């Protein structure tokens, strides 16, 4: 990740100013919430990928910065809505927007960010970027609905899991990379390659997120939080498919009825390790990571490409 920051040194300074101005508001309450979000922003990894994909085609331009800002606005909006749905009182180690200003304000702030992001594309006639992000939003909403349905019944298979993360997480990464490329490339085949690159990257990113929930690293949420929320992820899916029927019933009962009990959560986590669920998920993650790197290798060697490769590896090597 350090190489990416170095390669984009001056560009990131401009992006930071551009993004801050893009989310500003003259409405007092909304202004306070936007300033709070900006102050407590995360790693902004999606804009980083978008900007690097732009730079693969040449010098960054205003459209490059819009493409990167829009994905961060849309991603932030989705987090605001997620926190309301999940009743989360904390985000990135600080109180969430809904914890401070209540759920209604958080939903409206998320709506404003989403609409502002899409209007930013239309007002600048970035029609291709608009289409990319609108398609991503549609995929994310469908993915959320599918996850809600399957989580409630605890009957998610591996294919459904990948359908969900492809829609919920990979869609934004794919759109961000393709939108960035759109600002400096004119060949639609090349832009499609960046979309596919982002999709593989996003799937690997989400599997890593799910794996972190079974570890002990400080990731901003309690270990086993997915189990508490009855969220079925790849390590658990593999485990349920490979343990004996009796143990499977015990694990499902623990998730359904004892998902708030720490001892029960630790029991489930230990069984996932014993069954090989962690190693299986890691192997899948590496496969998607390598597919993303394979696409990058189709482009000429450069410092920007090397920065992209390093950032891809950061997504799967990170401990938070």
C-alpha positions as CSV (number, residue, x, y, z in Angstrom):
1,X,0.0,0.0,0.0
2,X,3.0,2.3,0.7
3,X,4.0,2.2,-3.0
4,X,0.5,3.2,-4.1
5,X,0.6,6.2,-1.8
6,X,4.0,7.2,-3.1
7,X,3.1,6.8,-6.7
8,X,-0.1,8.9,-6.1
9,X,1.6,11.4,-3.8
10,X,0.6,14.7,-5.3
11,X,-2.6,13.3,-6.8
12,X,-3.8,12.2,-3.4
13,X,-3.4,15.6,-2.0
14,X,-5.6,17.0,-4.8
15,X,-8.1,14.1,-4.4
16,X,-8.4,14.8,-0.7
17,X,-9.4,18.4,-1.3
18,X,-11.6,17.4,-4.2
19,X,-13.5,14.7,-2.1
20,X,-13.9,17.0,0.9
21,X,-15.5,19.7,-1.3
22,X,-17.6,17.1,-3.1
23,X,-19.4,16.0,0.1
24,X,-19.7,19.5,1.7
25,X,-23.1,20.9,2.3
26,X,-24.7,24.2,3.3
27,X,-27.4,22.5,5.3
28,X,-26.2,22.8,8.9
29,X,-27.1,19.2,10.1
30,X,-25.8,17.6,6.9
31,X,-22.7,19.7,7.0
32,X,-21.9,18.4,10.6
33,X,-22.5,14.8,9.5
34,X,-20.3,15.1,6.4
35,X,-17.5,16.8,8.3
36,X,-17.7,13.9,10.9
37,X,-17.6,11.3,8.1
38,X,-14.6,13.0,6.5
39,X,-12.7,13.3,9.8
40,X,-13.3,9.6,10.5
41,X,-12.8,8.2,6.9
42,X,-11.2,4.8,6.4
43,X,-8.4,3.7,4.2
44,X,-10.2,4.8,1.1
45,X,-8.9,1.8,-0.7
46,X,-11.6,1.9,-3.5
47,X,-10.6,5.4,-4.6
48,X,-6.9,4.3,-4.5
49,X,-7.7,1.5,-7.0
50,X,-9.8,3.9,-9.1
51,X,-7.0,6.5,-9.3
52,X,-4.3,3.9,-10.1
53,X,-6.4,2.4,-12.8
54,X,-6.8,5.9,-14.2
55,X,-3.1,6.5,-14.1
56,X,-2.4,3.3,-16.0
57,X,-3.8,5.2,-19.0
58,X,-2.0,8.5,-18.5
59,X,-2.1,11.6,-16.4
60,X,-5.1,12.0,-14.1
61,X,-7.8,14.5,-15.0
62,X,-11.0,15.9,-13.4
63,X,-13.0,12.9,-14.6
64,X,-10.4,10.6,-12.8
65,X,-11.0,12.5,-9.5
66,X,-14.8,12.4,-10.0
67,X,-14.7,8.6,-10.6
68,X,-12.7,8.1,-7.4
69,X,-14.8,10.5,-5.3
70,X,-18.1,8.9,-6.4
71,X,-17.1,5.4,-5.3
72,X,-16.1,6.7,-1.9
73,X,-19.4,8.6,-1.6
74,X,-21.5,5.6,-2.6
75,X,-19.5,3.2,-0.4
76,X,-19.9,5.6,2.6
77,X,-23.6,5.8,1.9
78,X,-23.9,2.0,1.9
79,X,-22.1,1.9,5.3
80,X,-24.5,4.5,6.7
81,X,-27.5,2.4,5.7
82,X,-25.8,-0.8,6.9
83,X,-25.3,0.7,10.3
84,X,-28.9,1.6,10.6
85,X,-30.1,-1.9,9.4
86,X,-27.6,-3.6,11.8
87,X,-28.2,-1.1,14.6
88,X,-24.5,-0.7,14.8
89,X,-23.4,2.0,17.3
90,X,-19.8,2.1,16.2
91,X,-17.9,2.4,13.0
92,X,-14.1,2.4,12.7
93,X,-13.7,2.7,16.4
94,X,-15.8,5.8,16.8
95,X,-19.6,6.3,17.3
96,X,-21.6,5.7,14.1
97,X,-23.7,8.5,12.5
98,X,-26.9,6.8,13.7
99,X,-25.5,6.6,17.3
100,X,-25.0,10.4,17.4
101,X,-27.7,11.8,15.1
102,X,-30.2,8.8,15.2
103,X,-31.3,6.5,12.4
104,X,-33.5,8.8,10.4
105,X,-30.7,11.3,10.0
106,X,-28.2,8.6,9.0
107,X,-30.6,7.2,6.3
108,X,-31.1,10.7,4.9
109,X,-27.4,11.4,4.9
110,X,-26.8,8.2,3.0
111,X,-29.5,9.1,0.5
112,X,-28.0,12.5,0.0
113,X,-24.5,11.1,-0.6
114,X,-25.8,8.6,-3.1
115,X,-27.9,11.2,-5.0
116,X,-25.1,13.7,-5.0
117,X,-22.6,11.1,-6.3
118,X,-24.9,10.2,-9.3
119,X,-25.7,13.9,-10.0
120,X,-22.0,14.6,-10.1
121,X,-21.7,12.2,-13.0
122,X,-24.7,13.6,-14.9
123,X,-23.8,17.3,-14.4
124,X,-20.4,16.6,-16.0
125,X,-21.9,14.2,-18.7
126,X,-19.9,11.3,-17.4
127,X,-22.6,8.9,-18.8
128,X,-20.4,5.8,-18.9
129,X,-19.3,6.3,-15.3
130,X,-23.0,6.8,-14.3
131,X,-23.9,3.5,-16.0
132,X,-21.1,1.7,-14.2
133,X,-22.0,2.9,-10.8
134,X,-25.8,2.7,-11.3
135,X,-25.3,-1.0,-12.3
136,X,-23.2,-1.5,-9.2
137,X,-25.9,0.0,-6.9
138,X,-28.5,-2.3,-8.4
139,X,-26.3,-5.3,-7.8
140,X,-25.6,-4.3,-4.2
141,X,-29.3,-3.9,-3.4
142,X,-30.1,-7.3,-5.0
143,X,-27.2,-8.9,-3.1
144,X,-28.4,-7.4,0.2
145,X,-31.9,-8.9,-0.3
146,X,-30.4,-12.3,-1.3
147,X,-28.2,-12.3,1.8
148,X,-31.1,-11.3,4.1
149,X,-33.2,-14.2,2.7
150,X,-30.5,-16.8,3.0
151,X,-29.1,-15.7,6.4
152,X,-32.6,-15.9,7.9
153,X,-32.8,-19.6,6.9
154,X,-29.2,-20.5,7.5
155,X,-29.1,-22.5,4.3
156,X,-26.5,-20.7,2.2
157,X,-24.4,-22.8,-0.2
158,X,-21.0,-21.8,-1.6
159,X,-22.4,-20.6,-4.9
160,X,-24.9,-18.4,-3.2
161,X,-22.1,-17.0,-1.0
162,X,-20.1,-16.0,-4.1
163,X,-23.2,-14.6,-5.8
164,X,-23.7,-12.4,-2.7
165,X,-20.2,-11.1,-2.4
166,X,-19.9,-10.6,-6.1
167,X,-22.9,-8.3,-5.9
168,X,-22.3,-6.6,-2.5
169,X,-18.6,-6.1,-2.5
170,X,-17.0,-6.8,-5.9
171,X,-19.6,-4.7,-7.8
172,X,-18.1,-1.4,-6.3
173,X,-14.5,-2.5,-6.8
174,X,-15.3,-3.4,-10.4
175,X,-17.1,-0.2,-11.1
176,X,-14.4,1.9,-9.4
177,X,-11.6,0.3,-11.5
178,X,-13.6,0.6,-14.7
179,X,-14.7,4.1,-14.0
180,X,-11.1,5.2,-13.3
181,X,-10.0,3.6,-16.5
182,X,-12.8,5.3,-18.4
183,X,-11.1,8.7,-17.7
184,X,-7.9,7.8,-19.5
185,X,-8.7,4.9,-21.8
186,X,-11.0,5.0,-24.9
187,X,-10.9,1.3,-25.7
188,X,-14.0,-0.4,-24.2
189,X,-12.2,-3.8,-24.3
190,X,-9.5,-2.3,-22.0
191,X,-12.1,-0.8,-19.7
192,X,-13.9,-4.2,-19.5
193,X,-10.5,-5.8,-18.5
194,X,-10.3,-3.3,-15.6
195,X,-13.9,-4.1,-14.6
196,X,-13.0,-7.8,-14.5
197,X,-9.9,-7.0,-12.6
198,X,-11.9,-5.1,-10.0
199,X,-14.4,-7.9,-9.7
200,X,-11.8,-10.5,-8.9
201,X,-10.1,-8.1,-6.5
202,X,-13.4,-7.4,-4.7
203,X,-14.1,-11.1,-4.2
204,X,-10.7,-11.7,-2.7
205,X,-11.1,-8.6,-0.5
206,X,-14.4,-9.8,0.9
207,X,-13.1,-13.3,1.6
208,X,-10.2,-11.7,3.5
209,X,-12.7,-9.6,5.5
210,X,-14.6,-12.8,6.4
211,X,-11.4,-14.6,7.4
212,X,-10.5,-11.8,9.7
213,X,-13.6,-12.4,11.7
214,X,-12.2,-15.8,12.7
215,X,-8.9,-14.3,13.9
216,X,-7.6,-12.2,16.7
217,X,-6.5,-9.1,14.9
218,X,-7.9,-5.7,15.8
219,X,-10.2,-5.2,12.9
220,X,-12.7,-2.7,14.4
221,X,-15.3,-5.2,15.3
222,X,-15.4,-8.1,17.7
223,X,-14.1,-11.5,16.5
224,X,-17.0,-13.7,15.7
225,X,-19.2,-10.7,14.9
226,X,-20.5,-12.5,11.8
227,X,-21.6,-15.4,13.9
228,X,-23.4,-13.1,16.3
229,X,-25.3,-11.7,13.3
230,X,-26.0,-15.2,11.9
231,X,-24.0,-14.3,8.8
232,X,-22.8,-17.4,7.0
233,X,-19.5,-16.9,5.3
234,X,-17.2,-19.2,3.3
235,X,-15.2,-20.8,6.1
236,X,-18.4,-21.8,7.9
237,X,-20.1,-22.9,4.7
238,X,-17.1,-25.3,4.0
239,X,-17.3,-26.6,7.6
240,X,-21.0,-27.3,7.5
241,X,-20.5,-29.2,4.2
242,X,-17.7,-31.3,5.6
243,X,-18.5,-32.2,9.2
244,X,-20.6,-35.2,10.2
245,X,-24.4,-34.7,10.4
246,X,-24.5,-34.6,14.2
247,X,-21.9,-31.9,14.5
248,X,-23.6,-29.9,11.7
249,X,-26.8,-29.9,13.7
250,X,-24.9,-28.8,16.8
251,X,-23.2,-25.9,14.9
252,X,-26.5,-24.7,13.4
253,X,-28.2,-24.8,16.7
254,X,-25.4,-22.8,18.2
255,X,-25.7,-20.2,15.5
256,X,-29.5,-20.0,15.7
257,X,-30.0,-20.0,19.4
258,X,-26.6,-19.2,21.1
259,X,-25.2,-16.7,18.7
260,X,-24.8,-14.1,21.5
261,X,-22.9,-16.5,23.9
262,X,-19.1,-16.1,23.8
263,X,-18.4,-19.7,24.6
264,X,-20.7,-20.9,21.9
265,X,-19.1,-18.5,19.4
266,X,-15.6,-19.7,20.3
267,X,-16.9,-23.3,19.9
268,X,-18.1,-22.6,16.4
269,X,-14.8,-20.8,15.5
270,X,-12.7,-23.7,16.8
271,X,-14.7,-26.2,14.8
272,X,-14.2,-24.1,11.6
273,X,-10.4,-24.3,12.2
274,X,-10.5,-28.0,12.9
275,X,-12.6,-28.7,9.7
276,X,-10.2,-26.8,7.5
277,X,-12.6,-24.0,6.7
278,X,-10.0,-21.3,7.2
279,X,-7.5,-22.9,4.9
280,X,-10.1,-23.6,2.2
281,X,-11.3,-20.0,2.2
282,X,-7.7,-18.8,2.0
283,X,-7.0,-20.9,-1.0
284,X,-10.1,-19.4,-2.7
285,X,-9.0,-15.9,-1.8
286,X,-5.6,-16.5,-3.3
287,X,-7.1,-17.9,-6.5
288,X,-9.2,-14.7,-7.0
289,X,-6.2,-12.5,-6.1
290,X,-4.1,-14.3,-8.7
291,X,-6.8,-13.9,-11.4
292,X,-6.7,-10.1,-10.7
293,X,-2.9,-10.1,-11.0
294,X,-3.0,-12.1,-14.2
295,X,-5.2,-9.4,-15.8
296,X,-2.7,-6.7,-14.7
297,X,0.1,-8.6,-16.3
298,X,-1.5,-8.1,-19.7
299,X,-0.5,-4.4,-19.4
300,X,3.1,-3.0,-19.9
301,X,5.4,-3.0,-16.9
302,X,5.4,0.4,-15.1
303,X,5.6,1.9,-11.7
304,X,1.8,2.3,-11.7
305,X,1.2,-1.3,-12.5
306,X,3.6,-2.3,-9.7
307,X,1.8,-0.1,-7.3
308,X,-1.5,-1.7,-8.3
309,X,0.0,-5.2,-7.9
310,X,1.2,-4.3,-4.4
311,X,-2.2,-2.9,-3.5
312,X,-3.8,-6.1,-4.6
313,X,-1.5,-8.1,-2.4
314,X,-2.2,-5.7,0.5
315,X,-5.9,-6.6,0.3
316,X,-5.2,-10.2,1.0
317,X,-2.2,-9.8,3.3
318,X,-3.7,-7.2,5.6
319,X,-4.4,-7.9,9.3
320,X,-7.2,-5.4,9.7
